[in-house]
Structure formats: C-alpha cells, structure tokens
Amino acid sequence: MDSGRLVILAGGISSRMKRAADPGKKIDSRLLSEADHKEKSMLGVGDEQRPFLDYLLFNARESGYRDVVIVINEQSNGVKSYYGNKEQFNEFHGLSISYAVQRIPPGREKPLGTADALCQALQSRKDWTGQKFTVCNSDNLYSTKALNLLLNHEHPNALIDYERDALEFNSDRIEAFAVIAMDEEQYVTDIIEKPTPEEVNAARRDDGRIGVSMNIFSFSYEQIVPFLEAVPLHPVRREKEIPTAVKMMVAKYPKSVYAYPLAEHVPDLTNKTDIMTVKEYLDMHFPKPLFG
C-alpha cells in the first residue's frame, strides 16, 4: 500500500457560503453565525460541533493516508488553531498535517484558483518529488472508497468519474458540474466545465452513463507541476484551475489520466442551504465518537 499523501484545498474565501440564507430554510442559528465568520470547512456541523473537515480527514485516515497538506489563505486562522500551529507535521489522530498558504497577489481580492493552490502546496513539499499524491476540495466529503481508489491505483494520474445520476443534488446544480469525456479505455480526453446540453449528450457513454468531476484527482508530482505552472487565467473567472491543467496534460500526453467510474453521492458544503442536509448526513453515517 502507498504511504498516502493528500492535499486538501481550503484556501478559498467562501464567498458563496457568506451569501444570505434562503428564508424558507430552517438553519441552526449557531451554524448560520459560523457560516458568516468561519472557513466553511470549519463549520461545526458534526457531532459535538466537530468541523466538517474532521470527517474528510477521518475518511482519509481510514483509507490509508497519513501525510496531509491543507492549503489555507492568508486570513485563515481557524484551521491552524484547531489542527496545530506548526507549519509542518502537526499530529492529529494518526495524521501528520502541514500547511501551505495561498497568497493573494497584489491587486486581487481573491486567490488565483485551485491550480495555483496546488502549485503552492507542492512547492512546500519538495520531498514529495517522485511520488504520487491525491488532491481534493475541503467542502466535499469524499468516501473511503473514492480516496482508496486514488491511493492505490496503478496509473500515473487518475480521477474519479462520478455517475451524474447517482448524485443527490437538484438538477440545476448537477447540470453545472464538469462533464468528463474519455476514450474507450477510460482515459480522459477532456473535462468540459459548464457544459451545454449538446456537450453533455456528446459525452454520454453507450450505456447512457454521464460522468462528472467532483474535483478529486491523483497526480504524479513531476508530471503535473509543469502544467500547473503553465495554466492561463480563465477568461471570465480570472483564476487558474486544476481541470485546465488536466486538459493541457491529456492534450500533450494522451492516455495520461485514467478515469475510475464511481456511482455514489458526494456531500457538498458550498452554501448555507447545504448546512442542515450535511449535518443530517454526518449524524447518520459516522461513528460517535468520530476518532474513537
């Protein structure tokens, strides 16, 4: 089994979480207050007000990961105060947690995007050179099955190809997810963000399956770094994104990224509407106490 290296992207400014709540949704007043003032991965939605990130870290530990880098932003104090104030190798229930700070360039109000965040993480861990690692969002709760697949796969690079029909979100949200195109051997040929209905139909498999990305990938350190460094700014969002780096990689090196199909839901904590749904999911699916 691999030794388990994981990058968790938690450097965003949670702008969608800080928008006003839907007045028709009943949300715990404590959690509403936290949503306006904390990083969303640190919302105390779990048993005994455990932060959401604890549950992702629990699944990571159960899957075999041990060395974790959390990417945070310059104003992010909650993560470090909870998981340890050392820059590297804080011990947390069998995990070693380090940090990489994603700086906001002068003249910008937001970080430069996920590709920049991952690049910062890898620059902080040159000791990972020659190794594979997994990278994922901090506001999605990936299963042990998904995490284990990407820990122990045999390809240079890989991603999880989620069956769109298995995701338990409303149709508007699902239709906005990036669609994965692949060849007959399940190697990625394209990742299509904000796909049109025509692009979705073009990516549909012979069995009717449509696969989408939920932003969890496994990469070889040396293979991904040049593409992360070369990613251009998105023309509209003005950010550098990991899917663009993947598209660049597979264009230059066909069959370099394998897609593992998986049919399961991925709990998501993007905005205030998600809070109580996620809380109910955690209460139902996780042990108490969480880390034994």
C-alpha positions as CSV (number, residue, x, y, z in Angstrom):
1,M,0.0,0.0,0.0
2,D,1.1,3.6,-0.8
3,S,2.1,5.8,2.2
4,G,-0.7,8.2,1.4
5,R,-0.1,11.8,0.6
6,L,-3.1,14.1,0.4
7,V,-3.6,17.8,-0.5
8,I,-6.8,19.4,0.7
9,L,-7.8,22.7,-0.9
10,A,-9.1,25.1,1.8
11,G,-7.8,28.4,0.6
12,G,-10.9,29.9,-0.9
13,I,-12.7,32.8,0.7
14,S,-16.1,31.0,1.0
15,S,-18.0,33.8,-0.8
16,R,-21.0,31.6,-1.7
17,M,-21.3,30.4,1.9
18,K,-21.4,34.0,3.1
19,R,-24.4,35.0,1.0
20,A,-27.8,35.4,2.7
21,A,-29.6,32.2,3.6
22,D,-32.8,31.1,1.8
23,P,-35.5,32.4,4.2
24,G,-37.5,29.2,3.6
25,K,-34.8,27.0,5.1
26,K,-34.6,26.4,8.8
27,I,-30.9,26.5,9.8
28,D,-29.4,26.3,13.3
29,S,-28.7,29.9,14.4
30,R,-25.2,28.9,15.7
31,L,-24.3,27.4,12.3
32,L,-25.6,30.5,10.5
33,S,-23.3,32.6,12.6
34,E,-20.4,30.3,12.0
35,A,-21.1,30.4,8.2
36,D,-20.7,34.1,8.2
37,H,-17.4,34.2,10.1
38,K,-15.6,30.8,9.7
39,E,-14.0,29.0,6.9
40,K,-16.7,26.7,5.6
41,S,-14.6,23.5,6.1
42,M,-14.5,24.5,9.8
43,L,-18.3,24.8,10.3
44,G,-19.3,22.7,13.4
45,V,-21.8,20.6,11.6
46,G,-20.8,17.3,13.1
47,D,-21.4,15.6,16.5
48,E,-20.2,17.7,19.4
49,Q,-19.8,20.5,16.9
50,R,-16.9,18.9,15.1
51,P,-15.9,20.8,11.9
52,F,-16.8,19.4,8.5
53,L,-13.1,18.9,7.7
54,D,-12.7,16.4,10.5
55,Y,-15.0,14.0,8.6
56,L,-12.9,14.2,5.4
57,L,-9.7,13.7,7.4
58,F,-11.4,10.7,9.1
59,N,-12.2,9.1,5.8
60,A,-8.6,9.9,4.6
61,R,-7.1,8.2,7.6
62,E,-9.4,5.2,7.2
63,S,-8.3,4.9,3.5
64,G,-4.6,4.8,4.3
65,Y,-3.5,8.5,4.0
66,R,-1.0,9.8,6.6
67,D,0.7,12.9,5.2
68,V,-1.7,15.7,4.7
69,V,-1.2,19.3,3.4
70,I,-4.0,21.7,3.9
71,V,-3.9,24.8,1.6
72,I,-5.2,27.8,3.5
73,N,-5.4,31.5,2.7
74,E,-3.6,34.4,4.4
75,Q,-6.6,35.2,6.7
76,S,-7.3,31.6,7.6
77,N,-6.8,31.2,11.4
78,G,-9.4,28.6,12.3
79,V,-7.7,25.7,10.6
80,K,-4.3,26.2,12.2
81,S,-5.7,26.9,15.6
82,Y,-7.6,23.6,15.5
83,Y,-5.2,21.2,13.8
84,G,-1.9,22.6,15.1
85,N,0.1,25.8,14.8
86,K,3.3,24.3,13.4
87,E,3.8,24.9,9.7
88,Q,4.5,21.2,9.2
89,F,3.9,17.8,10.8
90,N,1.2,18.5,13.4
91,E,-0.1,15.2,14.8
92,F,-3.8,14.7,14.6
93,H,-5.3,11.2,15.3
94,G,-2.7,9.4,13.3
95,L,-2.3,12.0,10.6
96,S,0.6,14.4,10.0
97,I,-0.9,17.8,9.0
98,S,1.1,20.5,7.3
99,Y,0.0,23.8,5.7
100,A,0.7,25.8,2.6
101,V,-0.5,29.4,2.4
102,Q,-2.0,30.5,-0.9
103,R,-1.1,34.2,-1.1
104,I,-3.4,36.7,-2.9
105,P,-1.4,38.6,-5.5
106,P,-1.4,42.4,-5.3
107,G,-4.4,44.0,-7.0
108,R,-6.6,41.0,-6.4
109,E,-9.3,40.3,-3.8
110,K,-9.4,36.5,-4.3
111,P,-6.8,33.8,-4.6
112,L,-5.7,32.7,-8.1
113,G,-7.6,29.4,-8.1
114,T,-7.1,25.7,-7.5
115,A,-4.2,25.2,-9.8
116,D,-2.3,28.0,-8.1
117,A,-3.3,26.5,-4.7
118,L,-2.0,23.1,-5.6
119,C,1.2,24.6,-7.0
120,Q,1.8,26.3,-3.7
121,A,1.3,23.1,-1.8
122,L,3.7,21.2,-4.0
123,Q,6.4,23.9,-3.7
124,S,6.1,23.5,0.1
125,R,6.7,19.7,-0.2
126,K,9.6,19.1,-2.4
127,D,10.1,15.9,-0.5
128,W,7.1,14.5,-2.4
129,T,9.1,14.6,-5.7
130,G,9.0,11.3,-7.4
131,Q,5.8,10.3,-5.6
132,K,2.0,10.3,-6.3
133,F,-0.5,12.2,-4.3
134,T,-4.2,12.9,-4.1
135,V,-5.8,16.3,-4.2
136,C,-9.4,17.2,-3.3
137,N,-11.7,20.0,-2.1
138,S,-12.3,20.7,1.5
139,D,-16.0,21.3,1.1
140,N,-16.8,17.9,-0.4
141,L,-16.9,14.7,1.7
142,Y,-15.3,12.0,-0.4
143,S,-15.9,8.4,0.6
144,T,-13.2,6.0,1.8
145,K,-13.8,4.1,-1.5
146,A,-13.0,7.1,-3.7
147,L,-10.0,8.0,-1.6
148,N,-8.7,4.4,-1.5
149,L,-9.1,4.1,-5.3
150,L,-6.8,7.1,-5.8
151,L,-4.3,6.0,-3.2
152,N,-3.7,2.5,-4.6
153,H,-4.3,2.9,-8.4
154,E,-1.6,1.8,-10.9
155,H,-1.8,4.7,-13.3
156,P,0.5,7.8,-13.4
157,N,-2.5,10.1,-13.0
158,A,-6.2,9.4,-12.3
159,L,-9.5,11.0,-11.3
160,I,-12.9,9.8,-10.0
161,D,-15.6,9.8,-12.7
162,Y,-18.8,10.2,-10.8
163,E,-22.1,8.9,-12.3
164,R,-24.2,12.0,-12.6
165,D,-27.5,10.2,-11.9
166,A,-26.1,9.0,-8.5
167,L,-25.6,12.5,-7.1
168,E,-28.4,13.7,-4.8
169,F,-28.4,17.3,-5.8
170,N,-31.1,19.3,-7.6
171,S,-31.0,19.3,-11.3
172,D,-29.7,22.9,-11.7
173,R,-26.7,22.1,-9.6
174,I,-25.9,18.8,-11.3
175,E,-26.2,20.3,-14.8
176,A,-23.4,22.8,-13.9
177,F,-20.9,20.1,-13.0
178,A,-18.0,19.5,-15.3
179,V,-18.5,16.5,-17.7
180,I,-15.7,14.1,-18.3
181,A,-15.0,12.8,-21.9
182,M,-12.9,9.7,-22.3
183,D,-11.8,7.1,-24.8
184,E,-12.9,3.5,-25.0
185,E,-10.2,2.5,-22.5
186,Q,-11.4,5.0,-19.8
187,Y,-8.6,7.5,-20.3
188,V,-9.7,11.2,-20.0
189,T,-9.7,13.1,-23.3
190,D,-11.4,16.3,-22.0
191,I,-13.1,17.9,-19.0
192,I,-15.9,20.2,-20.0
193,E,-16.9,22.8,-17.5
194,K,-20.3,24.4,-17.5
195,P,-21.3,22.0,-20.3
196,T,-24.1,22.8,-22.8
197,P,-26.8,20.1,-23.3
198,E,-25.2,19.2,-26.6
199,E,-21.8,18.7,-24.8
200,V,-23.4,16.6,-22.2
201,N,-25.0,14.3,-24.8
202,A,-21.7,14.1,-26.7
203,A,-20.0,12.8,-23.5
204,R,-22.8,10.2,-22.8
205,R,-21.5,6.6,-22.8
206,D,-23.0,3.8,-24.8
207,D,-24.8,2.6,-21.7
208,G,-26.3,6.1,-21.2
209,R,-24.0,6.9,-18.3
210,I,-22.8,10.5,-17.9
211,G,-19.7,11.0,-15.8
212,V,-18.8,14.3,-13.9
213,S,-15.9,15.6,-12.0
214,M,-16.1,16.4,-8.3
215,N,-12.6,17.7,-8.2
216,I,-10.7,14.8,-6.7
217,F,-7.5,13.7,-8.6
218,S,-4.4,11.7,-8.2
219,F,-1.2,13.0,-9.8
220,S,2.5,12.2,-10.3
221,Y,4.4,15.1,-8.8
222,E,6.7,15.7,-11.8
223,Q,4.0,15.2,-14.4
224,I,1.5,17.8,-13.1
225,V,3.8,20.5,-11.9
226,P,4.7,21.9,-15.4
227,F,1.0,22.1,-16.3
228,L,0.1,23.8,-13.0
229,E,2.8,26.4,-13.7
230,A,1.6,27.0,-17.3
231,V,-2.2,27.2,-16.7
232,P,-3.5,30.5,-18.0
233,L,-6.1,32.6,-16.2
234,H,-9.7,31.7,-17.1
235,P,-11.0,34.4,-19.4
236,V,-14.1,35.0,-17.2
237,R,-13.4,33.9,-13.7
238,R,-9.7,35.1,-13.9
239,E,-8.5,32.1,-11.9
240,K,-6.2,29.2,-12.7
241,E,-8.0,25.8,-12.3
242,I,-6.8,22.2,-12.0
243,P,-9.2,20.9,-14.7
244,T,-7.4,23.2,-17.2
245,A,-4.1,21.7,-16.2
246,V,-5.6,18.2,-16.7
247,K,-6.9,19.2,-20.2
248,M,-3.4,20.5,-21.1
249,M,-1.8,17.3,-19.8
250,V,-4.1,14.9,-21.8
251,A,-3.7,17.1,-24.9
252,K,0.0,16.7,-24.8
253,Y,0.2,13.2,-23.4
254,P,-2.8,11.1,-24.4
255,K,-3.8,8.3,-22.0
256,S,-2.0,10.0,-19.2
257,V,-5.1,10.3,-16.9
258,Y,-7.3,7.3,-16.1
259,A,-10.9,7.7,-15.0
260,Y,-12.3,5.5,-12.3
261,P,-16.1,5.2,-12.5
262,L,-18.0,5.5,-9.2
263,A,-21.7,5.7,-8.6
264,E,-22.3,7.4,-5.2
265,H,-23.3,10.7,-3.7
266,V,-20.7,13.3,-2.5
267,P,-22.0,15.5,0.3
268,D,-21.2,19.2,-0.5
269,L,-20.9,22.2,1.7
270,T,-21.0,25.1,-0.7
271,N,-23.7,27.4,0.6
272,K,-26.0,27.9,3.7
273,T,-28.7,25.7,2.0
274,D,-26.3,22.7,2.4
275,I,-25.7,23.1,6.1
276,M,-28.6,21.1,7.6
277,T,-28.5,18.4,4.8
278,V,-24.8,17.8,5.5
279,K,-25.4,17.7,9.3
280,E,-28.1,15.1,8.9
281,Y,-25.8,13.0,6.6
282,L,-23.0,13.1,9.2
283,D,-25.3,12.2,12.1
284,M,-26.5,9.2,10.1
285,H,-23.3,7.8,8.6
286,F,-20.4,8.4,11.0
287,P,-19.4,6.8,14.3
288,K,-19.6,8.6,17.7
289,P,-17.0,9.5,18.8
290,L,-15.5,10.1,15.4
291,F,-11.9,9.1,16.0
292,G,-12.6,6.5,18.7
